[in-house]
Amino acid sequence: MSLQELAGALRESRGFRHKTDIGGVIQTLSRALPGGLRDMEQAVALGDDCAAIADGDGYLLFAIEGLVGDFVRALPWFAGYSGVMVNVSDIYAMGGRPLAVVDALWFDGRGDADAVLQGMAAASAAYGVPLVGGHTNTRSEQGQLAVAIVGRAQKLLSSFNARPGDSLIMAVDLRGRFEEPYPFWNASVGAPPQRLRGDLQILAEFAENGVCDAAKDISMAGVLGTLLMLLECSRAGALIDMDKIPAPPGVPVRRWLEAFPSFGFVLSVRPHYVNVVCNRFRARGIACAVVGKVDDSRAVQLCSGEERVLLWDLNEQAFITSATSGAAGIAAPPPVAAYR
């Protein structure tokens, strides 16, 4: 597959399509609110991994994840585990530390519901984040799961802080395997809990120590889709070097680019902190590399050797945002959240 074909395949992938659907949801909400999109902008910046609400000397973080139905039905235990795991990742991606999770669960009967709950309990123990309540319905027509989380941050890592001249860094735990046939790269189940918690705390330390202020966890859109979201929020562009992306041996390129890793983050880092960030991850056995550089083009290009192709032009087409939210398609960060 050529680089051009790869870019085209990613644009049509399930992960990318799920993200482009967000713009339609924003349009509907903005029409329904009395003050339109402006009310949404004042509530929370659209594009970060969590809502960040100024609270005392820090921020209250709030996030929720809904699990894809076919995944929940096929792998109920791992779906329950993942529901906690991905929420914990969202909190750390914002520079915070998790406090507690709750769940909403629908199933036809107790069997798969019990498996989901057991998976959630296992992740709660592994990450040291208590499950404090939720909603349960075991008389539903089909299985569905959503998990929400609260956390706190002293300082934020935000999708809105990438700047031209920054290095884009990918950090990912390659000590895992795919949960076949799904794109979930599992480097969490069975890993030592203290290692899992220590690895994630790196993100909070970066925020608190001023080493970094821009990051996202790698989502269902894969590493390139996640970088695209980060750059869109920051009104920036980048050139991504495909040859620098850390990857496990033997995994096809397209599959890895569509993977959703249990530990995977992209960070936009000022030049003088690049070595600090990379060395900190590598010291814990996490693969880490500079994969690109931020510029002001608002276009995301891919390169490999001498080949260069356009993945997405944000000047022409929004990715996760509504076309009605301004020329750049981005809601500005609210005044209460001091992102800069």
Disulfide bonds with the S-S distance in Angstrom:
none
